[in-house]
Amino acid sequence: MEQLARDKDQAAADEDHEKATQLRDRIAGLKVRPAEAGDEGQGDEGQNLEVTGSG
């Protein structure tokens, strides 16, 4: 997720607003997923995260 944030910042600096927006939305989606799963004491163990696209 840190790499996505760096890519987003770079896209914003390059005034590639569409790419920056897409990256922002991907980061937001990654932050929401753990909350949707609920906190049942299981942590992140056993989760499979899929990375798609190269940007």
N, C-alpha and C positions, 0 to 999 in steps of 0.2 A: 504494500500500500504506500510505503514511503516513496518508492520509485514512481508510482502513479502521480503522487503529489508533486514531485520534482518535474515530471513531464508536463503536468498541468501548468505549473508556474512558468516553465519555459515556453509553452504554447501561448500563454498570456503575454509574456514579454515579446514574443515574436508577432503579436497581434493576430494569432490564429485563434480567434474567438470560438469558432465552431469546435475545434479540437479541444480547447480548454473546457468548454461546456460539457462535452462528451466525457472527458476525464473526470470532471467534477461530479457528474452524475454516477459514474462507475464507482468512485470513492464513496459517495453517499450510499450507494447500494451495498457496498461491502460493510459499511458501518451499521446498516440496518439489519442485515441478516442475523447476526448473533442475538439481537434483541427479539427478533421474530421467533427464534428457536426456543426462547424461554430460558430461565435459569433454574435448572433442576439439579444443580450440583454436578453436572457432567462435564462442564468446561468445553473446550474446543476439541477434545480428543475424539477421534473417529470421524471428524468432519472432512469431507472432500470438497475442496475449493477448486472451481474450474476457471482457468484463465483463458479468455478468448480474444482473438484479434491482436494485432500489434499496434493499433492506434491509427 
